[in-house]
Structures are given as C-alpha cells and as structure tokens.
Amino acid sequence: MTAQPANPESVFTYGAPQLKFGTGASDEIGYDLSQYGVRRVLVVTDSGVAATGIPQRVADQMAQFDIEAHVFDGVHVEPTDQSLVAAIEQARESGPWDAFVAVGGGSSIDTAKAINLLTSNPGELMDYINVPVGKGQAPSKPLKPLVAVPTTTGTGSESTTICVMDVLSLKVKTGISHARLRPTLAVIDPSLTFTQPAGVTAAAGMDILCHALESYTARWYTTYDRKNPEQRVPYCGSNPISDMWSEKALSLLAGSFRQAVRHGDDAQARSDMAIAATFAGMGFGNAGVHIPHANAYPIAGQVKDFHPKDYPADEPMVPHGMSVALTAPEAFRFTFEASPERHLRAAELLAPNADRPSDPAELLPTVLAELMRDIDIPNGIGAVGFDEGDVDDLVEGTMKQQRLLATCPREVTEDDIAGIFTRSMSLW
C-alpha cells in the first residue's frame, strides 16, 4: 500500500480540450480555425490515413475561410525520436504555421504535438523528453492552436497532455508531458473511424480500456505529498472528476467493444467507442496511468519480429494498445489489494453479467482475459516474441517509467515487475 503522507495533498486539477462530437464534425474545422484568426495551417497525418482522402478533404474545406492548408503525410506509425525529429525539421523548413490539425491515430496526434512544441519553442526534442531519458524541460513559450481529429478509437491523445515515442538508441518508449501539449480542440467524428480494421480496433480499444482502468485504480490524489502551485503536473491521481469519465468509458466499452471489432460497420458501436476513447482520455489525462502502461513502453521498444494483424507489415511492432494489454491482467491482480472495491466496481461496469470467482481478486483479470481472447489479442508477451530471458531487460525499461509508476496504488519494486512479466508470458 502507499503510505499516507504527513502533509497530504488536498487539491486536484482537471483539464480538457474544447470538444466537438458527432457525424460531420470534421467538415466544420475550417470554420473552427477561422475563429482563431489563422491563415496558414499544417495538416499532419500518415500515409495510410492520407490514402483514404480524409486529410486532404479536411484541408480543402479550409479554403472557403481563406486558410491556406498543406498536408504532411510523413507520420511514422508508432513514432520514434528519429521520425519526430524528421517531421519537426520539415515543418520548420516549410513554416511558419499559424496552427496545426492532426488527422489520424495517436501517432499523428502525438507527432503534431511534437511539431507544435518544437516550432514554437527553442531547443531539441531530447530537451523536453521526460527524465531520466531526457531533460524534462518545460516549454518557455505558448504553443499554436492544435486541432486533433482522431480516425482511430483508442489513444485518447486528443484529450491529453502527452506525446509518446520510441527512443531507438535506448530501445525504450517514453514521452513528453506538459499541459501546453493538450490540443486546443478535439473534433470527434465517428464516421472517420469506419475505415479502422478489426485488428487496429482491437488493439486501440485495449488502450481505451486500460486508460480507464488504470486511472480508476490509480493512487487517490490525497495520498500524495502536498505540492506547491508551481509543482503541479497534469497527472494528479484519481479524483472525483476522473472517476466519472473512467466509469462512463467502461460502461460504453461493455456494450460496444466486441461489436465494433466483429462488425466494423455498426455505427452505434463505432460512435460509442469514439466517445469512450475521449472520456477515458479525459480520465487518465488528469489522474494518470500506472503499471500496464509502464510495462508497455519496453514491450514496444524491445520488439523482435512480431507483425500484428492489420498494421503496416514493413517492420516489426507491438502496437501501443496491444503492448499495454499484455500485462494488464497480472498488473491488476497485483494492485487489487490496494483498492479491492475499485477493482470489483471496474469489472462489474465492464462485464455486468460475469460469473463471480471464489477469489474476488480474480474477477477483473478474468474479465480482461476473456475479452482479450474474444477480440484476438495475443496470449501474453510470449505470443509476441518474448521469453523469460528477456525479463531483466523488460524490467529495466519499466523502471525508467517512474512518472507512471508513481501513480500506482502500491509501491512497486523490480521484483514485483519481474513477477508480473513472468506471469504474463501466457495469460490463459
């Protein structure tokens, strides 16, 4: 358990972007940007999304508001420090830009955040990457307006202050976190997600689910030491407002997740998944996430030769949402004792009719494993190419994610993480 501090925190914070939701919302972005007085906009996307024509359509409809829009389609799926540096350099050379529009999944939105940061502020990418990997420097200047338009249902990046990437030389996933990175406006148009294939829907949906579960089971905000105003960070622990968003996201997933994977043309399921992603983002973007996400970074960063279904086949990868899911059942088995009632409540929201095991600690892990089987998520980290000889390196990568582990409701040691990885070789 996390010990109660002598001088406990009594303040929590909450932040969120402006939100526009509904079919056709993406057709109004030109008008929305005109309200900020912008004249030159960079639309940021990847080549796969660009091939659907959606980013160009978004760019073209800005002309009626005298906005010059250019499409950059060089986003790397699962961004790396190298891909972000390349995107930033291209944006600097072709700028200046008054605003940015990210159209795509979390990779496009996170790349746009990095471009916005490094075209508005001095320095290089590593100056802003979280410690201990980078310097953890805060931006010194305001950023430009950023409109996030997700075409996948998962990352919640349209709601958050976080930009995630692989640092290739260290084989570790890390990120940048600062309130100024949060998009100005999130435009959620469920009709844009219909092109998302089943494998991507499953992996990205597990990211939504773990965002909601991790923020709901995170340390309560009063269990932290009291901070001075200048010390406050976006992740402040679970709190009454983040709980509300997490609970609603879990309820929506209960009725839509399997259906969206199996029947991608189900408009209601797609709509529910889209709003669940944003709600979960509003939860974890303020409360924080913990062990599953901390474990996900080295899983993705140390990938060997795994090629997931429905993702680009040109190089191996473990998609972010999948990497988060692979140790989640064991992680929540570990954290159960810190807040049994929250783990049980989360399981009941996600699977209201699930059979109750004799050991209450098994309910949430069992519900998760059954869902993962149903939507064809790999059976543990062994199924994506790892073995017990990799555990030490995976643990080392996880322990570098102290910003995330600090949110865990239990103190976490290297031995604890090693046990979670070992037991996650096979989940069923």
PALUMKE-420813 format. One record per residue (C-alpha): x, y, z. Coordinates in steps of 0.25 Angstrom, whole numbers, plus 5000, padded with zeros to 4 digits. Example, Ala and Ser with C-alpha at 12.3 -4.5 7.8 and 13.67 -1.06 7.14 Angstrom:
REM residues 2
<<5049 4982 5031>>
<<5055 4996 5029>>
This chain:
REM residues 428
<<5000 5000 5000>>
<<5004 5014 4998>>
<<5007 5021 5012>>
<<4999 5033 5015>>
<<5008 5045 5015>>
<<5010 5054 5027>>
<<5005 5066 5019>>
<<4995 5061 5009>>
<<4991 5067 4997>>
<<4977 5074 4997>>
<<4976 5080 4983>>
<<4973 5073 4970>>
<<4974 5079 4956>>
<<4966 5076 4943>>
<<4968 5080 4929>>
<<4962 5076 4916>>
<<4961 5082 4901>>
<<4949 5088 4895>>
<<4941 5077 4889>>
<<4932 5075 4877>>
<<4926 5062 4875>>
<<4917 5056 4864>>
<<4916 5051 4850>>
<<4920 5062 4841>>
<<4928 5070 4851>>
<<4941 5069 4843>>
<<4934 5077 4832>>
<<4934 5089 4841>>
<<4949 5090 4844>>
<<4951 5102 4834>>
<<4941 5110 4842>>
<<4946 5106 4855>>
<<4960 5110 4851>>
<<4955 5123 4846>>
<<4951 5127 4860>>
<<4966 5127 4864>>
<<4969 5137 4852>>
<<4979 5127 4846>>
<<4983 5127 4831>>
<<4993 5116 4829>>
<<4991 5102 4835>>
<<4999 5089 4834>>
<<4990 5076 4834>>
<<4998 5065 4840>>
<<4995 5050 4836>>
<<5001 5037 4832>>
<<5002 5031 4818>>
<<4991 5021 4821>>
<<4981 5031 4826>>
<<4985 5040 4815>>
<<4981 5029 4805>>
<<4967 5030 4810>>
<<4966 5044 4805>>
<<4961 5049 4819>>
<<4973 5058 4822>>
<<4972 5065 4808>>
<<4957 5067 4810>>
<<4959 5074 4823>>
<<4970 5083 4817>>
<<4961 5086 4805>>
<<4950 5091 4813>>
<<4958 5102 4819>>
<<4960 5110 4807>>
<<4946 5115 4808>>
<<4951 5122 4820>>
<<4963 5128 4813>>
<<4972 5118 4821>>
<<4984 5112 4813>>
<<4985 5097 4817>>
<<4997 5088 4814>>
<<4997 5073 4817>>
<<5009 5066 4823>>
<<5007 5051 4822>>
<<5021 5046 4827>>
<<5016 5042 4841>>
<<5022 5029 4845>>
<<5012 5019 4851>>
<<5017 5017 4866>>
<<5026 5030 4866>>
<<5041 5029 4869>>
<<5050 5040 4873>>
<<5056 5040 4859>>
<<5043 5041 4852>>
<<5039 5052 4861>>
<<5052 5060 4858>>
<<5050 5058 4843>>
<<5035 5063 4844>>
<<5039 5075 4852>>
<<5051 5079 4843>>
<<5041 5078 4831>>
<<5031 5087 4838>>
<<5041 5097 4842>>
<<5046 5098 4827>>
<<5033 5099 4821>>
<<5027 5108 4832>>
<<5024 5117 4839>>
<<5010 5112 4843>>
<<4999 5118 4850>>
<<4992 5105 4854>>
<<4993 5090 4853>>
<<4982 5080 4850>>
<<4985 5065 4853>>
<<4977 5055 4845>>
<<4979 5040 4849>>
<<4982 5032 4861>>
<<4990 5035 4873>>
<<5003 5034 4864>>
<<4998 5046 4856>>
<<4993 5054 4868>>
<<5006 5052 4876>>
<<5014 5056 4864>>
<<5006 5068 4863>>
<<5009 5071 4878>>
<<5024 5070 4876>>
<<5024 5079 4863>>
<<5015 5089 4870>>
<<5025 5089 4882>>
<<5038 5090 4875>>
<<5033 5100 4864>>
<<5028 5109 4876>>
<<5040 5107 4885>>
<<5055 5107 4885>>
<<5063 5094 4887>>
<<5063 5080 4882>>
<<5054 5068 4885>>
<<5062 5062 4896>>
<<5062 5075 4904>>
<<5047 5072 4906>>
<<5046 5057 4907>>
<<5043 5052 4921>>
<<5054 5050 4931>>
<<5062 5041 4933>>
<<5062 5038 4918>>
<<5062 5053 4914>>
<<5064 5067 4921>>
<<5049 5068 4924>>
<<5049 5083 4921>>
<<5036 5091 4921>>
<<5033 5099 4909>>
<<5036 5114 4911>>
<<5027 5120 4900>>
<<5012 5117 4897>>
<<5008 5107 4886>>
<<5000 5110 4874>>
<<4985 5104 4873>>
<<4985 5089 4871>>
<<4972 5082 4866>>
<<4972 5067 4868>>
<<4963 5059 4859>>
<<4965 5044 4862>>
<<4962 5034 4852>>
<<4964 5022 4861>>
<<4957 5019 4875>>
<<4968 5017 4885>>
<<4979 5026 4889>>
<<4971 5038 4895>>
<<4982 5047 4891>>
<<4972 5057 4886>>
<<4969 5059 4901>>
<<4983 5058 4907>>
<<4996 5066 4910>>
<<5005 5054 4906>>
<<5013 5051 4893>>
<<5019 5037 4893>>
<<5031 5032 4885>>
<<5041 5021 4884>>
<<5055 5025 4887>>
<<5062 5016 4877>>
<<5076 5016 4883>>
<<5072 5012 4896>>
<<5061 5003 4892>>
<<5051 5009 4901>>
<<5037 5016 4899>>
<<5036 5029 4907>>
<<5029 5043 4904>>
<<5027 5058 4907>>
<<5017 5062 4917>>
<<5013 5077 4919>>
<<4999 5084 4920>>
<<5003 5092 4908>>
<<5003 5080 4899>>
<<4988 5078 4901>>
<<4980 5080 4888>>
<<4972 5093 4887>>
<<4960 5086 4881>>
<<4957 5071 4879>>
<<4948 5068 4867>>
<<4942 5054 4869>>
<<4935 5050 4856>>
<<4931 5035 4858>>
<<4929 5034 4842>>
<<4944 5035 4841>>
<<4947 5022 4849>>
<<4939 5013 4839>>
<<4952 5010 4831>>
<<4959 5005 4844>>
<<4961 4990 4842>>
<<4958 4979 4853>>
<<4972 4977 4857>>
<<4974 4992 4860>>
<<4960 4993 4866>>
<<4964 4982 4876>>
<<4978 4988 4880>>
<<4974 5002 4880>>
<<4961 4998 4888>>
<<4970 4992 4899>>
<<4977 5005 4900>>
<<4964 5011 4903>>
<<4961 5001 4913>>
<<4974 5001 4921>>
<<4973 5017 4921>>
<<4960 5015 4928>>
<<4964 5004 4937>>
<<4978 5010 4941>>
<<4973 5024 4944>>
<<4961 5018 4952>>
<<4971 5009 4961>>
<<4982 5020 4962>>
<<4986 5026 4975>>
<<4976 5035 4981>>
<<4980 5049 4980>>
<<4981 5052 4995>>
<<4991 5040 4996>>
<<5002 5049 4990>>
<<5011 5059 4997>>
<<5005 5073 4997>>
<<5011 5081 4985>>
<<5013 5096 4983>>
<<5006 5102 4971>>
<<5018 5102 4962>>
<<5020 5087 4965>>
<<5006 5083 4960>>
<<5006 5073 4948>>
<<4995 5068 4939>>
<<4995 5054 4946>>
<<4990 5057 4960>>
<<4984 5043 4964>>
<<4970 5038 4963>>
<<4959 5048 4967>>
<<4944 5050 4966>>
<<4944 5056 4952>>
<<4954 5046 4946>>
<<4946 5035 4953>>
<<4933 5040 4946>>
<<4940 5039 4932>>
<<4946 5026 4934>>
<<4933 5019 4939>>
<<4926 5024 4927>>
<<4936 5019 4918>>
<<4936 5006 4924>>
<<4921 5005 4922>>
<<4921 5009 4908>>
<<4932 4999 4905>>
<<4924 4988 4911>>
<<4913 4989 4901>>
<<4921 4993 4889>>
<<4936 4987 4889>>
<<4933 4973 4884>>
<<4923 4978 4874>>
<<4932 4989 4868>>
<<4943 4978 4866>>
<<4934 4968 4859>>
<<4924 4977 4852>>
<<4932 4990 4848>>
<<4920 4995 4840>>
<<4912 4997 4853>>
<<4910 5012 4854>>
<<4905 5012 4869>>
<<4917 5003 4873>>
<<4927 5012 4866>>
<<4921 5024 4872>>
<<4921 5018 4886>>
<<4936 5014 4884>>
<<4939 5028 4879>>
<<4933 5035 4891>>
<<4939 5025 4901>>
<<4953 5028 4896>>
<<4951 5042 4898>>
<<4944 5040 4912>>
<<4956 5031 4916>>
<<4966 5041 4911>>
<<4959 5052 4920>>
<<4960 5042 4932>>
<<4975 5037 4930>>
<<4980 5051 4925>>
<<4977 5056 4939>>
<<4978 5044 4948>>
<<4990 5037 4941>>
<<4992 5022 4938>>
<<5002 5012 4944>>
<<5007 4998 4942>>
<<5001 4993 4929>>
<<5006 5006 4922>>
<<5019 5006 4929>>
<<5021 4991 4924>>
<<5016 4995 4910>>
<<5028 5004 4907>>
<<5039 4994 4908>>
<<5030 4983 4901>>
<<5028 4992 4889>>
<<5043 4998 4890>>
<<5049 4984 4890>>
<<5040 4977 4880>>
<<5047 4966 4872>>
<<5040 4960 4860>>
<<5025 4962 4863>>
<<5016 4967 4852>>
<<5002 4970 4857>>
<<4989 4967 4848>>
<<4984 4980 4840>>
<<4996 4988 4843>>
<<5007 4992 4833>>
<<5016 4980 4830>>
<<5029 4987 4827>>
<<5035 4986 4840>>
<<5032 4978 4853>>
<<5024 4985 4864>>
<<5015 4983 4876>>
<<5004 4993 4875>>
<<5003 5002 4887>>
<<4989 4998 4891>>
<<4993 4983 4890>>
<<5006 4985 4898>>
<<4998 4991 4909>>
<<4988 4980 4909>>
<<4998 4968 4910>>
<<5002 4970 4925>>
<<4989 4977 4929>>
<<4982 4964 4936>>
<<4994 4961 4944>>
<<4996 4976 4947>>
<<4982 4977 4953>>
<<4984 4964 4960>>
<<4996 4971 4967>>
<<4989 4984 4970>>
<<4976 4978 4975>>
<<4979 4979 4990>>
<<4981 4994 4989>>
<<4967 4996 4986>>
<<4958 4984 4985>>
<<4945 4991 4983>>
<<4950 4999 4971>>
<<4955 4987 4964>>
<<4942 4980 4966>>
<<4934 4992 4962>>
<<4942 4993 4949>>
<<4940 4979 4946>>
<<4925 4980 4948>>
<<4924 4992 4939>>
<<4932 4985 4928>>
<<4925 4971 4930>>
<<4912 4973 4938>>
<<4908 4958 4936>>
<<4921 4952 4938>>
<<4922 4940 4947>>
<<4928 4943 4961>>
<<4940 4935 4964>>
<<4942 4930 4978>>
<<4954 4939 4980>>
<<4950 4954 4977>>
<<4964 4957 4973>>
<<4962 4948 4960>>
<<4949 4956 4955>>
<<4956 4967 4947>>
<<4968 4959 4942>>
<<4958 4948 4937>>
<<4948 4958 4931>>
<<4960 4964 4923>>
<<4966 4951 4919>>
<<4952 4947 4913>>
<<4951 4960 4906>>
<<4965 4959 4900>>
<<4962 4945 4895>>
<<4949 4949 4889>>
<<4956 4960 4881>>
<<4968 4953 4877>>
<<4979 4960 4885>>
<<4991 4951 4887>>
<<4992 4942 4899>>
<<5003 4949 4907>>
<<5016 4954 4904>>
<<5021 4941 4900>>
<<5012 4941 4888>>
<<5019 4954 4883>>
<<5033 4948 4883>>
<<5038 4950 4897>>
<<5043 4939 4907>>
<<5048 4938 4921>>
<<5062 4942 4917>>
<<5056 4956 4913>>
<<5050 4959 4927>>
<<5062 4966 4932>>
<<5063 4976 4920>>
<<5048 4978 4921>>
<<5048 4981 4936>>
<<5060 4991 4933>>
<<5051 4998 4923>>
<<5039 4999 4932>>
<<5047 5004 4944>>
<<5051 5016 4935>>
<<5036 5020 4935>>
<<5036 5026 4949>>
<<5026 5037 4945>>
<<5016 5025 4943>>
<<5020 5016 4954>>
<<5018 5027 4964>>
<<5003 5027 4960>>
<<5002 5012 4964>>
<<4993 5010 4977>>
<<5004 5000 4982>>
<<5019 5002 4984>>
<<5026 4995 4972>>
<<5039 4988 4973>>
<<5047 4982 4962>>
<<5044 4968 4967>>
<<5029 4972 4966>>
<<5030 4976 4952>>
<<5039 4963 4948>>
<<5028 4955 4954>>
<<5017 4962 4946>>
<<5025 4960 4933>>
<<5028 4945 4936>>
<<5013 4942 4939>>
<<5009 4950 4927>>
<<5017 4940 4917>>
<<5004 4933 4915>>
<<4991 4938 4921>>
<<4981 4927 4918>>
